Amino acid sequence: MPQTEMLSVALPAEMMAEVRESVEAGEYASSNELVREALQEWSVRRHLEIADVAALRSALAEVDSPDTVYLPMDEVFDRLEAKYKALAQEASLTKS
């Protein structure tokens, strides 16, 4: 079993009432179990957010790279329009 440490936490009365209700309803065996699960979820969410920030920073660095090629907006829209017209035409031929 992993080593554990004690932590005392003060909660607002409304939140503590919710904790008690949840334990009394049998959703959790104890308030400790509920708090442990809540902290585990927080930890997972925190690590995902850290990974997301790292991915965004990496993407931003890639966009800011001197090797990045920018196309004129009109050219981008023309390409997209041609692509989706071809897809729509292909879909209508498939239905026939």
Stockholm file with secondary structure:
# STOCKHOLM 1.0

chainA/1-96         MPQTEMLSVALPAEMMAEVRESVEAGEYASSNELVREALQEWSVRRHLEIADVAALRSALAEVDSPDTVYLPMDEVFDRLEAKYKALAQEASLTKS
#=GR chainA/1-96 SS CCCCCCCCCCCCHHHHHHHHHHHHTTSSSCHHHHHHHHHHHHHHHHHHHHHHHHHHHHHHHHHTSTTCCCCCHHHHHHHHHHHHHHHHHHHHHHHC
#=GC SS_cons        CCCCCCCCCCCCHHHHHHHHHHHHTTSSSCHHHHHHHHHHHHHHHHHHHHHHHHHHHHHHHHHTSTTCCCCCHHHHHHHHHHHHHHHHHHHHHHHC
//
